Amino acid sequence: MTMRAILLAAGTGRRLQRSVPKCLVDIGGMTLLSRTLRALAAVKVIEAWIVVGYRRDLIIAELDRFPSPLPVVCVSNEAYL
């Protein structure tokens, strides 16, 4: 069986009171996004689709700096365009 994942990363995460999306919060030297993608790869997920919106530029930059261990497709939430 092949598995794909959808990650919803388009929100502001305002309760965290930070200027970055919550998926980019650093936890022990690694962002939540990087940790999630590594965990998905470890359980043999073959592809991840990430819905981006708020500060999508930062999320895309993070993916460029630290390439995902599995293929990623970014989909923009039209409400943030």
N, CA, C and O atoms as a Tinker XYZ file with bonds, in Angstrom:
   324  protein
     1  N      0.836000   -1.170000    0.000000    73     2
     2  CA     0.000000    0.000000    0.000000    64     1     3
     3  C      0.892000    1.248000    0.000000    63     2     4     5
     4  O      1.867000    1.319000    0.749000    81     3
     5  N      0.558000    2.214000   -0.831000    73     3     6
     6  CA     1.303000    3.475000   -0.840000    64     5     7
     7  C      0.493000    4.541000   -0.110000    63     6     8     9
     8  O     -0.732000    4.603000   -0.216000    81     7
     9  N      1.206000    5.368000    0.627000    73     7    10
    10  CA     0.545000    6.427000    1.391000    64     9    11
    11  C      1.087000    7.785000    0.984000    63    10    12    13
    12  O      2.275000    7.958000    0.713000    81    11
    13  N      0.175000    8.736000    0.952000    73    11    14
    14  CA     0.523000   10.138000    0.738000    64    13    15
    15  C     -0.015000   10.913000    1.935000    63    14    16    17
    16  O     -0.941000   10.463000    2.610000    81    15
    17  N      0.568000   12.077000    2.193000    73    15    18
    18  CA     0.141000   12.886000    3.340000    64    17    19
    19  C     -0.240000   14.285000    2.887000    63    18    20    21
    20  O      0.303000   14.813000    1.917000    81    19
    21  N     -1.178000   14.867000    3.603000    73    19    22
    22  CA    -1.543000   16.270000    3.402000    64    21    23
    23  C     -1.269000   16.991000    4.714000    63    22    24    25
    24  O     -1.800000   16.624000    5.762000    81    23
    25  N     -0.430000   18.027000    4.641000    73    23    26
    26  CA    -0.116000   18.833000    5.824000    64    25    27
    27  C     -0.754000   20.201000    5.655000    63    26    28    29
    28  O     -0.529000   20.877000    4.651000    81    27
    29  N     -1.538000   20.605000    6.624000    73    27    30
    30  CA    -2.188000   21.913000    6.580000    64    29    31
    31  C     -1.316000   22.917000    7.317000    63    30    32    33
    32  O     -1.231000   22.902000    8.545000    81    31
    33  N     -0.670000   23.789000    6.550000    73    31    34
    34  CA     0.281000   24.751000    7.128000    64    33    35
    35  C     -0.035000   26.172000    6.678000    63    34    36    37
    36  O      0.875000   26.984000    6.508000    81    35
    37  N     -1.319000   26.481000    6.484000    73    35    38
    38  CA    -1.700000   27.780000    5.946000    64    37    39
    39  C     -2.126000   28.781000    7.010000    63    38    40    41
    40  O     -2.323000   29.955000    6.698000    81    39
    41  N     -2.272000   28.352000    8.249000    73    39    42
    42  CA    -2.755000   29.247000    9.302000    64    41    43
    43  C     -1.680000   30.130000    9.890000    63    42    44    45
    44  O     -0.488000   29.942000    9.644000    81    43
    45  N     -2.126000   31.099000   10.675000    73    43    46
    46  CA    -1.191000   32.058000   11.269000    64    45    47
    47  C     -0.585000   31.551000   12.566000    63    46    48    49
    48  O      0.512000   31.978000   12.927000    81    47
    49  N     -1.249000   30.668000   13.270000    73    47    50
    50  CA    -0.733000   30.195000   14.548000    64    49    51
    51  C     -0.662000   31.313000   15.570000    63    50    52    53
    52  O      0.281000   31.371000   16.359000    81    51
    53  N     -1.648000   32.203000   15.568000    73    51    54
    54  CA    -1.595000   33.416000   16.389000    64    53    55
    55  C     -1.528000   33.156000   17.896000    63    54    56    57
    56  O     -1.020000   34.000000   18.634000    81    55
    57  N     -2.017000   32.036000   18.359000    73    55    58
    58  CA    -1.947000   31.764000   19.803000    64    57    59
    59  C     -0.511000   31.562000   20.272000    63    58    60    61
    60  O     -0.223000   31.702000   21.461000    81    59
    61  N      0.386000   31.235000   19.356000    73    59    62
    62  CA     1.796000   31.087000   19.725000    64    61    63
    63  C      2.496000   32.429000   19.875000    63    62    64    65
    64  O      3.585000   32.506000   20.443000    81    63
    65  N      1.874000   33.483000   19.368000    73    63    66
    66  CA     2.420000   34.835000   19.427000    64    65    67
    67  C      3.830000   34.912000   18.859000    63    66    68    69
    68  O      4.746000   35.451000   19.481000    81    67
    69  N      3.977000   34.355000   17.655000    73    67    70
    70  CA     5.268000   34.397000   16.950000    64    69    71
    71  C      5.043000   34.951000   15.556000    63    70    72    73
    72  O      3.916000   34.977000   15.062000    81    71
    73  N      6.109000   35.390000   14.930000    73    71    74
    74  CA     5.993000   35.980000   13.595000    64    73    75
    75  C      6.179000   34.947000   12.483000    63    74    76    77
    76  O      6.207000   35.305000   11.306000    81    75
    77  N      6.304000   33.693000   12.840000    73    75    78
    78  CA     6.458000   32.636000   11.835000    64    77    79
    79  C      5.302000   31.644000   11.975000    63    78    80    81
    80  O      4.720000   31.516000   13.053000    81    79
    81  N      4.972000   30.947000   10.895000    73    79    82
    82  CA     3.946000   29.911000   10.998000    64    81    83
    83  C      4.362000   28.851000   12.013000    63    82    84    85
    84  O      5.553000   28.600000   12.201000    81    83
    85  N      3.393000   28.236000   12.659000    73    83    86
    86  CA     3.731000   27.280000   13.718000    64    85    87
    87  C      4.537000   26.093000   13.208000    63    86    88    89
    88  O      5.276000   25.482000   13.980000    81    87
    89  N      4.413000   25.750000   11.927000    73    87    90
    90  CA     5.204000   24.628000   11.406000    64    89    91
    91  C      6.695000   24.949000   11.358000    63    90    92    93
    92  O      7.522000   24.053000   11.191000    81    91
    93  N      7.038000   26.236000   11.505000    73    91    94
    94  CA     8.450000   26.636000   11.487000    64    93    95
    95  C      9.018000   26.897000   12.876000    63    94    96    97
    96  O     10.152000   27.358000   13.008000    81    95
    97  N      8.243000   26.608000   13.902000    73    95    98
    98  CA     8.755000   26.740000   15.266000    64    97    99
    99  C      9.857000   25.706000   15.468000    63    98   100   101
   100  O      9.704000   24.535000   15.121000    81    99
   101  N     10.960000   26.161000   16.032000    73    99   102
   102  CA    12.110000   25.294000   16.274000    64   101   103
   103  C     11.904000   24.511000   17.568000    63   102   104   105
   104  O     11.616000   25.083000   18.620000    81   103
   105  N     12.056000   23.197000   17.467000    73   103   106
   106  CA    11.965000   22.327000   18.632000    64   105   107
   107  C     13.238000   21.490000   18.663000    63   106   108   109
   108  O     13.406000   20.580000   17.852000    81   107
   109  N     14.119000   21.790000   19.583000    73   107   110
   110  CA    15.363000   21.041000   19.701000    64   109   111
   111  C     16.242000   21.099000   18.474000    63   110   112   113
   112  O     16.878000   20.107000   18.118000    81   111
   113  N     16.289000   22.264000   17.811000    73   111   114
   114  CA    17.169000   22.431000   16.656000    64   113   115
   115  C     16.575000   22.022000   15.319000    63   114   116   117
   116  O     17.272000   22.033000   14.304000    81   115
   117  N     15.302000   21.664000   15.304000    73   115   118
   118  CA    14.653000   21.259000   14.056000    64   117   119
   119  C     13.218000   21.798000   14.056000    63   118   120   121
   120  O     12.536000   21.762000   15.080000    81   119
   121  N     12.771000   22.294000   12.909000    73   119   122
   122  CA    11.411000   22.817000   12.855000    64   121   123
   123  C     10.390000   21.689000   12.924000    63   122   124   125
   124  O     10.688000   20.532000   12.627000    81   123
   125  N      9.196000   22.055000   13.318000    73   123   126
   126  CA     8.103000   21.092000   13.370000    64   125   127
   127  C      7.856000   20.503000   11.977000    63   126   128   129
   128  O      7.548000   19.318000   11.849000    81   127
   129  N      7.991000   21.326000   10.943000    73   127   130
   130  CA     7.819000   20.845000    9.564000    64   129   131
   131  C      8.853000   19.776000    9.220000    63   130   132   133
   132  O      8.502000   18.723000    8.687000    81   131
   133  N     10.112000   20.037000    9.516000    73   131   134
   134  CA    11.169000   19.062000    9.216000    64   133   135
   135  C     10.961000   17.761000    9.989000    63   134   136   137
   136  O     11.134000   16.670000    9.446000    81   135
   137  N     10.590000   17.890000   11.255000    73   135   138
   138  CA    10.326000   16.691000   12.063000    64   137   139
   139  C      9.188000   15.866000   11.477000    63   138   140   141
   140  O      9.267000   14.639000   11.407000    81   139
   141  N      8.137000   16.549000   11.062000    73   139   142
   142  CA     6.978000   15.859000   10.501000    64   141   143
   143  C      7.338000   15.146000    9.208000    63   142   144   145
   144  O      6.959000   13.992000    9.012000    81   143
   145  N      8.061000   15.814000    8.327000    73   143   146
   146  CA     8.433000   15.193000    7.055000    64   145   147
   147  C      9.348000   13.987000    7.273000    63   146   148   149
   148  O      9.218000   12.977000    6.581000    81   147
   149  N     10.257000   14.085000    8.218000    73   147   150
   150  CA    11.125000   12.935000    8.536000    64   149   151
   151  C     10.313000   11.766000    9.100000    63   150   152   153
   152  O     10.556000   10.609000    8.759000    81   151
   153  N      9.349000   12.083000    9.964000    73   151   154
   154  CA     8.509000   11.030000   10.541000    64   153   155
   155  C      7.662000   10.361000    9.460000    63   154   156   157
   156  O      7.476000    9.144000    9.478000    81   155
   157  N      7.158000   11.144000    8.532000    73   155   158
   158  CA     6.363000   10.573000    7.434000    64   157   159
   159  C      7.228000    9.669000    6.557000    63   158   160   161
   160  O      6.793000    8.590000    6.153000    81   159
   161  N      8.440000   10.105000    6.267000    73   159   162
   162  CA     9.349000    9.283000    5.456000    64   161   163
   163  C      9.679000    7.977000    6.175000    63   162   164   165
   164  O      9.814000    6.930000    5.543000    81   163
   165  N      9.805000    8.047000    7.486000    73   163   166
   166  CA    10.160000    6.852000    8.270000    64   165   167
   167  C      9.076000    5.783000    8.234000    63   166   168   169
   168  O      9.361000    4.597000    8.398000    81   167
   169  N      7.830000    6.205000    8.019000    73   167   170
   170  CA     6.738000    5.228000    7.946000    64   169   171
   171  C      6.325000    4.964000    6.495000    63   170   172   173
   172  O      5.223000    4.492000    6.216000    81   171
   173  N      7.247000    5.286000    5.585000    73   171   174
   174  CA     7.109000    4.963000    4.162000    64   173   175
   175  C      6.034000    5.741000    3.414000    63   174   176   177
   176  O      5.484000    5.248000    2.429000    81   175
   177  N      5.727000    6.967000    3.880000    73   175   178
   178  CA     4.875000    7.851000    3.089000    64   177   179
   179  C      5.683000    8.234000    1.860000    63   178   180   181
   180  O      6.862000    8.570000    1.975000    81   179
   181  N      5.063000    8.186000    0.681000    73   179   182
   182  CA     5.823000    8.412000   -0.555000    64   181   183
   183  C      5.800000    9.857000   -1.046000    63   182   184   185
   184  O      6.618000   10.237000   -1.883000    81   183
   185  N      4.862000   10.675000   -0.530000    73   183   186
   186  CA     4.752000   12.054000   -0.997000    64   185   187
   187  C      3.951000   12.853000    0.021000    63   186   188   189
   188  O      3.022000   12.335000    0.641000    81   187
   189  N      4.324000   14.129000    0.189000    73   187   190
   190  CA     3.593000   15.015000    1.096000    64   189   191
   191  C      3.129000   16.250000    0.330000    63   190   192   193
   192  O      3.905000   16.882000   -0.387000    81   191
   193  N      1.868000   16.575000    0.494000    73   191   194
   194  CA     1.310000   17.806000   -0.050000    64   193   195
   195  C      1.158000   18.766000    1.120000    63   194   196   197
   196  O      0.553000   18.425000    2.136000    81   195
   197  N      1.703000   19.961000    0.975000    73   195   198
   198  CA     1.646000   20.951000    2.048000    64   197   199
   199  C      0.805000   22.128000    1.567000    63   198   200   201
   200  O      1.141000   22.780000    0.578000    81   199
   201  N     -0.292000   22.394000    2.275000    73   199   202
   202  CA    -1.122000   23.558000    1.973000    64   201   203
   203  C     -0.516000   24.738000    2.715000    63   202   204   205
   204  O     -0.475000   24.753000    3.945000    81   203
   205  N     -0.047000   25.722000    1.966000    73   203   206
   206  CA     0.611000   26.888000    2.550000    64   205   207
   207  C     -0.260000   28.120000    2.354000    63   206   208   209
   208  O     -1.103000   28.160000    1.458000    81   207
   209  N     -0.052000   29.112000    3.190000    73   207   210
   210  CA    -0.819000   30.353000    3.101000    64   209   211
   211  C     -0.038000   31.460000    3.767000    63   210   212   213
   212  O      0.783000   32.128000    3.140000    81   211
   213  N     -0.307000   31.648000    5.062000    73   211   214
   214  CA     0.377000   32.675000    5.836000    64   213   215
   215  C      1.883000   32.451000    5.794000    63   214   216   217
   216  O      2.369000   31.373000    6.139000    81   215
   217  N      2.621000   33.479000    5.368000    73   215   218
   218  CA     4.082000   33.450000    5.275000    64   217   219
   219  C      4.604000   32.244000    4.502000    63   218   220   221
   220  O      5.607000   31.635000    4.872000    81   219
   221  N      3.901000   31.914000    3.420000    73   219   222
   222  CA     4.308000   30.757000    2.602000    64   221   223
   223  C      5.736000   30.897000    2.094000    63   222   224   225
   224  O      6.414000   29.899000    1.850000    81   223
   225  N      6.196000   32.146000    1.934000    73   223   226
   226  CA     7.573000   32.380000    1.511000    64   225   227
   227  C      8.573000   31.766000    2.492000    63   226   228   229
   228  O      9.596000   31.216000    2.086000    81   227
   229  N      8.266000   31.865000    3.781000    73   227   230
   230  CA     9.160000   31.288000    4.794000    64   229   231
   231  C      9.135000   29.755000    4.769000    63   230   232   233
   232  O     10.162000   29.105000    4.964000    81   231
   233  N      7.966000   29.196000    4.529000    73   231   234
   234  CA     7.850000   27.736000    4.479000    64   233   235
   235  C      8.602000   27.192000    3.266000    63   234   236   237
   236  O      9.315000   26.194000    3.368000    81   235
   237  N      8.445000   27.843000    2.133000    73   235   238
   238  CA     9.144000   27.412000    0.917000    64   237   239
   239  C     10.658000   27.579000    1.088000    63   238   240   241
   240  O     11.432000   26.732000    0.641000    81   239
   241  N     11.072000   28.664000    1.730000    73   239   242
   242  CA    12.510000   28.873000    1.990000    64   241   243
   243  C     13.059000   27.775000    2.894000    63   242   244   245
   244  O     14.178000   27.304000    2.691000    81   243
   245  N     12.274000   27.365000    3.893000    73   243   246
   246  CA    12.703000   26.274000    4.786000    64   245   247
   247  C     12.883000   24.978000    3.998000    63   246   248   249
   248  O     13.847000   24.244000    4.218000    81   247
   249  N     11.973000   24.702000    3.095000    73   247   250
   250  CA    12.090000   23.486000    2.273000    64   249   251
   251  C     13.298000   23.559000    1.344000    63   250   252   253
   252  O     13.901000   22.532000    1.029000    81   251
   253  N     13.653000   24.757000    0.907000    73   251   254
   254  CA    14.846000   24.923000    0.075000    64   253   255
   255  C     16.123000   24.726000    0.892000    63   254   256   257
   256  O     17.078000   24.112000    0.418000    81   255
   257  N     16.137000   25.248000    2.117000    73   255   258
   258  CA    17.326000   25.135000    2.978000    64   257   259
   259  C     17.540000   23.718000    3.480000    63   258   260   261
   260  O     18.672000   23.239000    3.552000    81   259
   261  N     16.452000   23.052000    3.825000    73   259   262
   262  CA    16.519000   21.696000    4.369000    64   261   263
   263  C     15.603000   20.797000    3.554000    63   262   264   265
   264  O     14.446000   20.587000    3.920000    81   263
   265  N     16.115000   20.268000    2.453000    73   263   266
   266  CA    15.275000   19.454000    1.571000    64   265   267
   267  C     14.598000   18.298000    2.316000    63   266   268   269
   268  O     15.176000   17.673000    3.206000    81   267
   269  N     13.384000   18.052000    1.924000    73   267   270
   270  CA    12.586000   16.991000    2.528000    64   269   271
   271  C     13.114000   15.621000    2.127000    63   270   272   273
   272  O     13.628000   15.456000    1.020000    81   271
   273  N     12.994000   14.637000    3.013000    73   271   274
   274  CA    13.414000   13.273000    2.663000    64   273   275
   275  C     12.414000   12.569000    1.734000    63   274   276   277
   276  O     12.651000   11.436000    1.313000    81   275
   277  N     11.294000   13.241000    1.415000    73   275   278
   278  CA    10.332000   12.687000    0.470000    64   277   279
   279  C      9.838000   13.818000   -0.418000    63   278   280   281
   280  O      9.931000   14.986000   -0.039000    81   279
   281  N      9.312000   13.489000   -1.597000    73   279   282
   282  CA     8.827000   14.544000   -2.494000    64   281   283
   283  C      7.722000   15.366000   -1.836000    63   282   284   285
   284  O      6.862000   14.829000   -1.138000    81   283
   285  N      7.760000   16.687000   -2.072000    73   283   286
   286  CA     6.784000   17.604000   -1.494000    64   285   287
   287  C      6.156000   18.439000   -2.605000    63   286   288   289
   288  O      6.842000   18.906000   -3.513000    81   287
   289  N      4.846000   18.616000   -2.516000    73   287   290
   290  CA     4.114000   19.508000   -3.409000    64   289   291
   291  C      3.492000   20.589000   -2.529000    63   290   292   293
   292  O      2.760000   20.279000   -1.589000    81   291
   293  N      3.777000   21.846000   -2.826000    73   291   294
   294  CA     3.163000   22.949000   -2.071000    64   293   295
   295  C      1.960000   23.471000   -2.849000    63   294   296   297
   296  O      2.035000   23.728000   -4.050000    81   295
   297  N      0.857000   23.618000   -2.136000    73   295   298
   298  CA    -0.377000   24.128000   -2.713000    64   297   299
   299  C     -0.736000   25.387000   -1.940000    63   298   300   301
   300  O     -0.817000   25.356000   -0.712000    81   299
   301  N     -0.954000   26.498000   -2.644000    73   299   302
   302  CA    -1.266000   27.751000   -1.967000    64   301   303
   303  C     -2.760000   27.871000   -1.660000    63   302   304   305
   304  O     -3.610000   27.594000   -2.506000    81   303
   305  N     -3.049000   28.283000   -0.448000    73   303   306
   306  CA    -4.413000   28.586000   -0.030000    64   305   307
   307  C     -4.773000   29.928000   -0.672000    63   306   308   309
   308  O     -4.143000   30.943000   -0.377000    81   307
   309  N     -5.761000   29.937000   -1.528000    73   307   310
   310  CA    -6.136000   31.142000   -2.277000    64   309   311
   311  C     -6.539000   32.296000   -1.364000    63   310   312   313
   312  O     -6.453000   33.453000   -1.778000    81   311
   313  N     -6.973000   32.022000   -0.147000    73   311   314
   314  CA    -7.387000   33.084000    0.771000    64   313   315
   315  C     -6.230000   33.980000    1.169000    63   314   316   317
   316  O     -6.457000   35.090000    1.649000    81   315
   317  N     -4.990000   33.531000    0.984000    73   315   318
   318  CA    -3.817000   34.316000    1.371000    64   317   319
   319  C     -3.125000   34.973000    0.198000    63   318   320   321
   320  O     -2.093000   35.620000    0.381000    81   319
   321  N     -3.653000   34.830000   -0.988000    73   319   322
   322  CA    -2.988000   35.423000   -2.158000    64   321   323
   323  C     -3.326000   36.874000   -2.314000    63   322   324
   324  O     -2.851000   37.522000   -3.246000    81   323
